Amino acid sequence: MLLRASRAVHSFGGNLLEAPVYWCSCEPEEGTFDFSQVRELIDLARQEKLYLILLWFGVNKNGHPTYVPEWVKRDPIRFPLVKGPDGMPVPTLSPYPEETVKADIRAFEALMTCLRDYDGETGTVLAVQIENEVGFANTDRDYGEAGEACHAMAVPENLRSVSIEGSDAPGNGNTWTACFGRYANEALAAWSWADFIEKLAIAGRKIYDLPMLVNVMLGENSIREPGMCYNSGGAVSRVLEIWKRTAKHIDLIGPDIYLPDRDRFLEVLEAYDREDNTLFIPETMHAGEPVAMHMMHAFADHGCVGLCCFGAESMLDSEGNLLESAETVVTSLRTVRSVAPLLLRYRGTGRVHAIVQQEFMDSQYLPLEGWHAEAAFVQGKGFFGLGSYLNARAPENRDLTQTRGRALLIQTGESEFFLAGAGVKVDFRSMRQVGDEAGFARLMSRMSTTLNFLSVEEGHFEGDTWVTERYRNGDEANFACYVHRGEVVRIRLNTAF
């Protein structure tokens, strides 16, 4: 399965795999560890020339203890389950008992020791994710004895200034209800799991100081009630600040985004793109238009440093060929990968722009430094968006795209741009400058448009170096600069007139 996933990743030029490590496989008997599968994972990644992020499936995986060893499952006295408000057990291990914490830490320390000894010099494993979409499933907090004791304790001082919008907190005390009002139970759950994760992160990094991350089951679901719509206590946007103040040894908190609609997708990007939290998307869909479109905003507007498609092996058929259903996402992933050096270089500068065809759009205007740019979408309109005659020149004489246009436009100099994407053409016109008496005439002149270019080059990056594969000229450049299937074009405009 991992080999198939690596083939899928190579199909779009990716450089990273995420792979789980199961506690139940690593410590089948208490105190007896076997990390042979971890070493095999690392060997395969090296063979495939890919990096790894390992996902530690320990005490909590999507709210449940499904990957703990049998000796843990068989001892509910030593490793108690959470209790719901009705007093009945819930299939989540409580994060409070000392024995549970110690057992998970001991296994995690053993994993980190294995990584240090087997991969410390090579660096195939870039980071470790601790647990997976942690939280309480089917309850908003632990109503068991340990949970009640924590609920009765004072809120840690560093959290008392945290404000949760809509909580209606009284604000006249140090109890969870006084500080967080209607979201008191979720705030307590967030602190509880963040504290648990922090203990593992501290222990693991003492052995091998790799970056650590946490992934999140989103709170932007349905009626947004914890324990009902998502695991309570996870680092959802509502309680993200509690997590950031508690789990200080976690480098990245990443949202798992399976949202099709643009507004909620962008809401999530905005929430997790923080000065203290670089945006990374550990999970998203591997097929369909939504993520193919929305990822452009993630990389252009929010400086996203990585995106992983869940079930990458599902992009391939039984023969190892790319499925048609995955082509849209793969084209967008190739687009991002093709300009990765520029995305890293120009993160946060305002020079990276997303071009995304929303419903009913036929064009998009972008005000740039010194230039007007207008992107037009060529879905079903031919090679230059001019009809079937020029469409005959399209590669393989096929329609260019039946999906919406999307691209990244990066301004790398006063009059230099890189365009990468699919189903998009861009025309430039020089912007009128203050004090230029001939400004309107200049604006109306064809010399102020893309027609007046120095060069239009199609190519690729090798490391940070741009390599030109072919020059476009004449009809290939006079009708605006276009991209169809993830190509990269370097555009140099002429300002000498």
ABEGO torsion letter per residue (X at the ends): XAAAAAAAAAAAGBABBBBBBBAAAABABBGBBBAAAAAAAAAAAAAAGBBBBBBBBBABBGGBAAABBAAAAABAAABBBBBBAAGBBBBBBBAABAAAAAAAAAAAAAAAAAAAAAAAAAGABABBBBEBGBEBBGBABBABAAAAAAAABBBBAAAAABBBBGAGBAGABABAAAAAEAAAAAAAAAAAAAAAAAAAAAAAAAABBBBBBBBBBBABBEAGBBGAABBBGBBBAAAAAAAAAABAABABBBBBBABABAAAAAAAAAAABBAABBBBBABBBABEAAAAAAAAAAAAAAGBABBBBBGAAAABBAAGBBBAAAAAAAAAAAAAAAAAAAAAAABGAGABBBBBBBBGBABBBBBBBGBBBBBBBABGAEAAGAEAAAAAABBGGBBABABBBBBBBBBABAABBBBBEBGBBBBBBBBBBBGBAAAAAAAABAAABAABBABBBBBBBBEABBBBABBBBEAAAAAEBBBAAGBBBBBBBBABX
